[in-house]
Structure formats: C-alpha cells, structure tokens
Amino acid sequence: MRFAKLVDYLAKLEATTKRLEMTHILADLFKEASEEDIAPIIYLTQERLGPAFAPIDFGIGEALAAEALAKASGKDKDAIKKLYKQHGDYGLVAEKLISDDAKKLTVAQVFERLKQIATTSGEGTVATKTDLLAELLGKVSGREARYVLRIPLGRLRLGIGDPTVMEGLSWSKTGDKTLRPQIERAYNVCSDLGKVAHIFKTEGVDALAKISVAVGNPVRMALAERAKNAEDIVTRLGKCAIESKFDGFRCQVHKQGASVRIFSRNLEETTAMFTDIAEGIRTQIRAQTAILEGEALSYDPETDEFHPFQVTMQRKRKYDLEEMTVKFPLRLVAFDLLYLDGKDLTGEGYAARHATLAQLIAPGERVQIAQHLVTQDAKEIEKYFMQAITGGLEGIMAKRLDSRYQAGARNFNWIKLKRSYQGHLSDTVDGVVVGYLRGRGMRARFGIGALLVAVYDAKQDKFATIAKIGTGFSDAEWLQMRELLDPIKTEHRHARVDAVLAPDVWVEPRYVIEMQADEITRSPIHTAGKIGDEPGYALRFPRVKGFIRADKKPEDATTVGEILKMFEKQGKAMRNDK
Ligand code: AMP
C-alpha cells in the first residue's frame, strides 16, 4: 500500500469522533491492506513500531523534528519555530512547508525508515537521526509529512484504542463484530495486535486458536472483581482459596534457562529495575522454562516484614538501581503459574496451578509462595481478612479453586476485598486526567487548580468524566502536574472523551491518578454512566492519593461498569446500616 493511501485513511479517522464510524473506516483499511502491511499499519495507527511490550522508542523529539524539517524544507529554524507557535503541531508545520508533489513511498518503506531512525545509536546519533528524518521528509508529500511527524511525536490523536482495532478487524471480514471474541482471546494471550492481525489476515480466524502462551511473550494479566464482605465471597465462590492482597508491583516473570524477563501489570518490561527478583528466580525456581506471576514487595531483611507501598515504590526508577537494590530489597510473593517446561497451564484449575508452583520454589529469601487458606466459612475469611489488615496489608484475594487463568479478563474468578475506611468508599477509583482548570486564589500562580478526571467506558472505548478534583496534591505536585499536562494539551475535547463540563485546558487522556472519595452520587454534570437525559455518576469529596499511577494505562482506569457496581454496593451497605 502506498503511504499516501494510509494517509487518506488517517485523515478520515481524524475527521470523526464516532466509534462506529472509526470501526468502519478501520475495517476498510484492514481490507485494503496487503498481508505484509497489516501489522505495520496497526502499529503506526497506534503510534508504535511494534507491540507495546517491546517498545522501540522513536527517539524523535520536537527539537529533532524542527531541525529535520529545517533541513528538508530549506527554511531556517526560527521561521519553523514561529510557524510552530502559530499551529502548535509540527505535523501541520510540515504540511505547510513541504511541497505537494506526488510521491510514491509505500507504508513498508516509511515504516522501515522510521525503524531505522529509531534504532540508530552510537556516536553522532542525533545528527544521523536528523539526516535520516530530513531525507524521509524529502521523499513524501506535504500531506504525508503531516503524519510522518505526528506518528513519532505521539500527536496522532485519533482515539483508536485496542477494542476499536479488534472490532475493525472483525468487521473487515464479516461486516460485524462477531469475530471479536476470537481476536480478543488471541490478543490476550500474546499481547501483540500486529501479530494477531497478520495471522487473522493471512490464515483466517480459525488460525488464531493456535496462538498460545509462549515464554518471552507477556500474557495480558487476569484481574479481580470486588466483594463487599466475606459472605459475598462465599456466596459467589463457595469453597475457595484466600490469599493476602499484597500491595506492591504485579510481576509476570518469564524464565528461559538463565534468562529471566519481568513484565509489569501494563506489560512494560521491568527486568532492568528488578535485578534482585531475576536473581531469585534463577536460583530458586526449579524449572527450565516457566511463566509465573506474583507481587514484588520491598521488605526488611532484619524483621522479615513487608514495607508499605510507599517504600516499595522507591524501586520504580531508572537510576541508582544498584543502590536501591541494597537499600530496598524486593521479594516476590508468587501466586500463579501459567507455563511450565513446555506446557501451557492456563487451562488448568487454580488450585492445581498453585500447588505445582509451590513445589517449584526452592527455599530462599527472594521468592516465596503466597500462602493460602482453603475454606468456605465466612467467619474464617473474616478472620484472615482482619489478620491481613492488622499486618499492614491491603486486604485479601479470594480465588475460585477450579478457575483457569483467563488472560486479560476481570471477573469473579478472583475477588478482592479491600480494607474500608469509615466514611470512605471501600475502594479507590483510578481516573484519567482529561483536562484542567486554571487555579483561583492561591493556586492561580500555578495556572492549575483542579483536574477534570474521567473513568473508562469500556463499551464505548471512551473516557467519561466523574470528578473535578482539587485536593490531595502538594504545591510542588501541582507544578509538576502542569509540566506533565501542558505538552499533551489539545485544542478541543479529545475524540475519546465524553464530557458535559469544559475545563480551561483539554488534554489527551494519558495519565492515571488514584482517588479516594466519600461516596458515589448521581450528577448531571458528569458523563460516567450517563444515559440519555439521566444524570451520570460522580465522586463526592474526591481527593488524590499519591501522584500519577505510572503503572496504569488509561484503559486500566476504573470502568463505568465498576462504578455502577460500587454505587449499587454502597446503596446496599447504606440500607444495611439503617
Ligand atoms: P487492584 O489493582 O486493586 O485491581 O488489585 C489487583 C492487584 O492486586 C493485582 O493486579 C495484583 O497486582 C495485586 N495482588 C496482590 N496480592 C495478590 C494475590 N494474592 N493474588 C492476585 N493479585 C494480587
């Protein structure tokens, strides 16, 4: 496919905010794409050069883009900066400056060139990257240049999430969304939409079934639903396994001989950060190949007690790694086993997987099994819960004994029961920042005083607002927040955002924050859960806990569905109190 053709589609996608329309446009694009082009097209529309778990950083910032543009267009840098001030987007500047002569690069050629730029390293990298980008810009038309720059700069802003791509793929073959479950299963197992799309296109939907769990390829993680209390757990699961809920980093560990790779909850590779866990896996796991999951927590080797999350958090950084490993050593509390010596275990029951895992771990400091209690007695569960809380833990996890590992799914196979604070919702809500209001009073000098925050509407693949939040940050954090948000400002409401309120500044939905609130109320000014003229749902007295949840993607935010359940549960709890 010619890159110019892909650009036609990107322009069409840009012109709509309706999800169904986007799905149809994507379906046409996927239909027209050749077998070779489908994966690169999917990566490019998501502003990437590969799957999210193996990111190839473009390494193209605005300064480099400006320099390359100067070279390609023969204009001086000041003129370019001036144009940028006017348009606020290097894509548009490029379109203005580069001639519109017909050019003939293909999608594959542009993709390869961007990859070449991204992987350039060593001495003189910046100069080489600039030259290569300038050369690429010289080979495309103005309209194409707009996207050649927007993609690496992360400014495409099409609002296409994974669900929309998956539905587009289904539509491309059947004209409806009936194939989405098979596509989604394959994606959940391999976490690579490009790969899934390629197999789907070349071999058909049935071939997707052969995608299975593989070492080195992170599996999208299973997630938990909530319970109100111990009885609720017993009603749903009957006899089940109760474990402590540890508050650290979810780790999915892939072991292949001496090579160990670790992936975070959002499938980013964290191997370099957690060298002590990797070492523990090498020395304590009695298996050649394995994929296991657990929670990594910092602990005090003197007392053998776990530290609170704030301390464990210190390990989430990219510098002083060795010092951190000594100061805050980590332990992996392992709770699940997905794969062992050539065998995919995800189809087996939880109890069997856990028992095999326990056998696999040699005694040692770094890796330990998550102990559990098998019971169907609500009183016993309650006791376990109280012990966990007293021990400074977050609560408990109940697991259905015969449940298979359901990649990427949140359901009642795992149920979390978290500590509740009186007068607070028993759970925190993870929201996505979609805009901010300029401060009044004291905060006016920061130019930011409150955030407009949304939750994820998984059905619509949109973000619907739930709170305006101005409490919980320190002055320094407000300033930091503004520094983070300004580069992702958008002129209008982002295509994936649903809102009644208009903040002073809209931003791209990218950052997730954790909020505590007193309760959920109905509100006409928020769109979470809003249907027709009915009011939506809002958080009462919301306050931020901590800072940005770097471990969560916007789609990992609390969903509208979860908010509705929390609202329902709250209603019942209130009625019980009376
Ligand atoms: P939440 O992030 O509140 O939805 O809770 C789910 C998270 O709890 C998982 O992603 C894990 O990181 C963490 N977790 C802590 N202890 C356990 C456990 N025993 N089993 C499963 N997940 C656990």
Residues whose N, C-alpha, C, O or C-beta is under 5 A from the ligand:
A	BS01	AMP	A224 E243 S244 K245 F246 F249 R250 E295 F335 A370 M397
